[in-house]
């Protein structure tokens, strides 16, 4: 049992074991990198799949049912000492909490299909209507797969480039507002308080939550600032992130390093908080962490130290 704890306590693993294929790429790569854990992973999947409830509604009764079923699977032998019993109670509690989280994810929005690009990775997604989506790192889309042909509606968190097949209205919802098209290609960035939309072909309608809207055609873009749309020039046939290029104009290092964290799946640690507020103008890529840090450090006059074991980068003045 201890060897599979780290999996069954991971809500993403539980969702994957229960059939959510949006995590397939991540766990396939994990297995490729850790082949020695394959037996434990299979054992954990089997454990998760054998624990089920009679209906998807999660209630106190369903929680009790989970407790009963999981407890039955981890009952220690008669010779187990009292100290071990305490450990088993702790293990069971952790497992149940994991299941509560996963059942909320899986059942409270049962019709939605989710696609995720984890930190350090991008992901290409083919939609049911033939349209294509490219997800930047740490981005998510969700949509109703079974009803998509009738209602082409997608929710986005993060950044994505869309190539939309002609057809009925196609709408992308994000925190700040919606983008509606018929058939076109466009990019949306929606993170924290920042929202930008760029049109690369066709025509798109951008509308905020207050109903204020603007129509974009090829080569046009907008950034949403303080409740208004500010025009941007859009160049090329694809957004620069699709080529692994990120260009900044007087942006804070905090925002730049947030993208570094997404692209390379590392954690940035600031030894001096003032570093975050420095302004950076320049271009970086996602090809090499060391090269990217060199460009930033030489431009800004700061220092960095990489801890590969912990996947951390310390930044200092």
ABEGO torsion letter per residue (X at the ends): XAAAAAAAABAAAAAAAAGBAAAAAAAAAAAAABAAAAAAAAAAAAAAAABBBABABBBAAAAAAAAAAAAAAABBBAABBAAAAAAAAAAAAAAAAAAAAAAAAAAABAABBBBBBBBGBBBBBBBAAGBBBBBBBGBBBBBBAAAAAABBBBBBBEBBBBBBBBEBBBBBBBAAEBBBBABBBBBBBBBEABBBBBBABEBBBBBBAAGBBBBBBBGBBBBBBGGBBBBBBBBEABBAAAAGBBBBBGBBAAAAAAAAAAAAGBBBBBABAAAAABBBBEBBBAABAAAAAAAAAAAAGBBBBBBAAAGBBBBBX
